Amino acid sequence: RFQGGHNAGHTLVIDGKVFKLSLLPSGIVRGGKLSVIGNGVVLSLEALITEANALVANGVPVFERLRISPACPLILPSHVALDHARERARGASAIGTTGRGIGPAYEDKAARRGIRAGDLRHPSRLRQKLTLALSELNQRIVALGGDALDVDPVLADLQSHASRLAPHVVDTSLLLSQCADDGKCLLFEGAQG
């Protein structure tokens, strides 16, 4: 999967089994396939774990098949808060976002101030980067009438997912290049499958 967030879903029916996905690549349900979340995806760790757990409960070994780019930007609770604060401030002119923080996360990616999946492997750097990111995001949230977020709960949430996901964060550019060099077929999937 090369772009998008967890706002658009698709349903797969494989051998009579129904799988509803909104973040994981569709190949995750196929044995013998490696699924990659690339750096163009803004990643909600909570959404990823929830979706992965549902698939695992249906017999899909998600974590054996999943790889995540270290450059993949993470959606933070502050992105969600900013998304909601903007919509409230717009009132009748609200644009109708999903409120999942996807737009603000892409803004931070473009501005090079976001937290990325690779940061999960570096706890001391993670706290430092998160402190800087939240200070800027909190200013925007408060200016729109929202409440600032504290670093510690957000950090604890990221760290709670880090041990499960960090082993799957690999150099996906190299991985995909090796697959192509080996003559393997690659399927690039966007947000709508």
Buried (B, 14 or more C-beta within 10 A) or exposed (E): BBBBBBBBEEEBEEEEEEBEBBBBBBBBBBEEBBBBBBBBBBBBBBBBBEBBEBBEEEEBEBEEBBBBBBBBBBBBBBBBBBBBBBBEEEEEEEEEBEBBBBBBBBBBBEEEBBBBBBBBBEEEEBBEBBEEBBEEBBEBBEEBEBEEBEBEEBBEBBBEBBEBBBEBBBBBBEBBEEBEEEEEEEEEBEBEB
